[in-house]
Protein backbone atom coordinates (compact mmCIF):
# COMPACT_ATOMS: atom_id res chain seq x y z
CA UNK A 1 0.00 0.00 0.00
CA UNK A 2 2.85 2.35 0.74
CA UNK A 3 4.34 1.83 -2.72
CA UNK A 4 0.94 2.41 -4.34
CA UNK A 5 0.44 5.56 -2.28
CA UNK A 6 3.85 6.91 -3.26
CA UNK A 7 3.29 6.06 -6.93
CA UNK A 8 -0.09 7.81 -6.93
CA UNK A 9 1.38 10.88 -5.22
CA UNK A 10 4.20 11.11 -7.76
CA UNK A 11 1.68 10.66 -10.57
CA UNK A 12 -0.42 13.55 -9.24
CA UNK A 13 2.60 15.82 -8.69
CA UNK A 14 3.87 15.40 -12.24
CA UNK A 15 0.50 15.79 -13.98
CA UNK A 16 0.41 18.77 -16.31
CA UNK A 17 -1.39 21.60 -14.59
CA UNK A 18 -4.38 23.17 -16.36
CA UNK A 19 -6.56 26.04 -15.37
CA UNK A 20 -9.62 23.86 -14.79
CA UNK A 21 -11.59 26.64 -13.13
CA UNK A 22 -11.41 28.99 -16.12
CA UNK A 23 -11.69 26.31 -18.81
CA UNK A 24 -15.07 25.42 -20.32
CA UNK A 25 -16.44 22.00 -19.42
CA UNK A 26 -16.06 19.49 -22.26
CA UNK A 27 -19.19 17.57 -21.29
CA UNK A 28 -22.26 18.32 -19.18
CA UNK A 29 -24.07 15.31 -17.73
CA UNK A 30 -26.40 14.24 -14.97
CA UNK A 31 -24.75 12.07 -12.37
CA UNK A 32 -27.12 9.24 -13.33
CA UNK A 33 -26.19 9.21 -17.01
CA UNK A 34 -22.47 9.51 -16.25
CA UNK A 35 -22.44 6.64 -13.75
CA UNK A 36 -24.61 4.41 -15.95
CA UNK A 37 -22.29 5.08 -18.89
CA UNK A 38 -19.31 3.93 -16.82
CA UNK A 39 -21.04 0.90 -15.34
CA UNK A 40 -22.27 -0.21 -18.78
CA UNK A 41 -18.87 0.04 -20.51
CA UNK A 42 -15.93 1.19 -18.39
CA UNK A 43 -13.21 0.69 -21.07
CA UNK A 44 -15.11 2.81 -23.62
CA UNK A 45 -15.85 5.46 -20.98
CA UNK A 46 -12.19 5.57 -19.94
CA UNK A 47 -11.21 6.14 -23.59
CA UNK A 48 -13.82 8.89 -23.87
CA UNK A 49 -13.08 10.80 -20.65
CA UNK A 50 -9.62 9.88 -19.29
CA UNK A 51 -6.16 10.54 -20.67
CA UNK A 52 -2.89 9.03 -19.46
CA UNK A 53 -1.08 12.35 -20.02
CA UNK A 54 -3.21 14.05 -17.33
CA UNK A 55 -5.30 15.96 -19.86
CA UNK A 56 -8.53 14.19 -18.90
CA UNK A 57 -11.92 15.73 -19.64
CA UNK A 58 -13.33 18.61 -17.63
CA UNK A 59 -16.89 17.65 -16.73
CA UNK A 60 -19.92 19.48 -15.43
CA UNK A 61 -21.96 17.02 -13.36
CA UNK A 62 -25.34 17.64 -11.78
CA UNK A 63 -26.55 15.50 -8.90
CA UNK A 64 -27.74 15.34 -5.32
CA UNK A 65 -25.36 16.32 -2.56
CA UNK A 66 -25.05 13.19 -0.44
CA UNK A 67 -22.14 14.00 1.88
CA UNK A 68 -19.66 16.76 2.76
CA UNK A 69 -16.26 16.05 4.28
CA UNK A 70 -12.79 17.53 4.51
CA UNK A 71 -9.56 16.39 2.88
CA UNK A 72 -6.31 16.05 4.80
CA UNK A 73 -5.24 19.50 3.64
CA UNK A 74 -8.52 21.16 4.66
CA UNK A 75 -10.18 21.30 1.25
CA UNK A 76 -13.84 20.36 0.86
CA UNK A 77 -14.88 17.02 -0.63
CA UNK A 78 -18.49 16.44 -1.62
CA UNK A 79 -20.14 13.23 -2.76
CA UNK A 80 -22.64 13.55 -5.62
CA UNK A 81 -25.17 10.74 -5.88
CA UNK A 82 -28.71 9.84 -6.93
CA UNK A 83 -31.26 7.27 -5.78
CA UNK A 84 -31.17 5.49 -9.15
CA UNK A 85 -27.41 4.67 -9.09
CA UNK A 86 -25.41 2.39 -6.77
CA UNK A 87 -22.34 4.63 -6.48
CA UNK A 88 -21.51 8.32 -6.49
CA UNK A 89 -18.72 10.68 -7.46
CA UNK A 90 -16.26 12.26 -5.01
CA UNK A 91 -15.48 15.87 -5.86
CA UNK A 92 -12.39 17.54 -4.35
CA UNK A 93 -12.73 21.31 -4.49
CA UNK A 94 -9.88 23.47 -5.76
CA UNK A 95 -7.78 25.20 -3.15
CA UNK A 96 -9.50 28.38 -2.03
CA UNK A 97 -12.68 27.54 -3.96
CA UNK A 98 -14.77 25.92 -1.23
CA UNK A 99 -18.50 26.45 -1.70
CA UNK A 100 -20.10 29.01 0.59
CA UNK A 101 -23.14 27.02 1.64
CA UNK A 102 -24.29 23.53 0.75
CA UNK A 103 -27.22 21.50 2.00
CA UNK A 104 -27.31 17.71 2.07
CA UNK A 105 -29.97 16.53 -0.37
CA UNK A 106 -29.85 19.63 -2.56
CA UNK A 107 -29.21 19.38 -6.30
CA UNK A 108 -25.93 21.00 -7.33
CA UNK A 109 -23.68 21.35 -10.37
CA UNK A 110 -19.97 20.77 -10.01
CA UNK A 111 -17.24 21.28 -12.60
CA UNK A 112 -13.93 19.47 -12.30
CA UNK A 113 -11.39 17.30 -14.07
CA UNK A 114 -12.03 13.55 -14.03
CA UNK A 115 -9.30 11.44 -12.41
CA UNK A 116 -11.14 8.12 -12.04
CA UNK A 117 -14.45 6.80 -13.25
CA UNK A 118 -16.85 4.84 -11.06
CA UNK A 119 -16.92 1.08 -11.32
CA UNK A 120 -17.54 -2.27 -9.71
CA UNK A 121 -14.64 -4.23 -8.22
CA UNK A 122 -15.50 -7.90 -8.58
CA UNK A 123 -12.69 -9.02 -6.26
CA UNK A 124 -13.93 -6.82 -3.42
CA UNK A 125 -17.57 -7.20 -4.49
CA UNK A 126 -18.23 -3.50 -4.09
CA UNK A 127 -18.75 -0.32 -6.10
CA UNK A 128 -15.98 2.24 -6.22
CA UNK A 129 -16.85 5.93 -6.63
CA UNK A 130 -15.54 8.13 -9.40
CA UNK A 131 -13.25 11.04 -8.59
CA UNK A 132 -13.16 14.65 -9.81
CA UNK A 133 -10.61 17.20 -8.63
CA UNK A 134 -9.99 20.93 -8.96
CA UNK A 135 -13.75 21.32 -8.58
CA UNK A 136 -15.92 24.39 -8.28
CA UNK A 137 -19.64 24.78 -7.78
CA UNK A 138 -21.52 26.18 -10.76
CA UNK A 139 -24.60 28.21 -9.89
Secondary structure, DSSP 8 states (H G I E B T S, - for coil): -HHHHHHHHHHHHTS-----TTS--SEEEEHHHHHHHHHH-HHHHHHHH--TTS---EEEEEEEEEEEEE-TTS-EEEEEE-TTSS--EEEEE-TT---S---TT-EEEEEEEEEE--EEETTTTEEE-EEEEEEEEE-
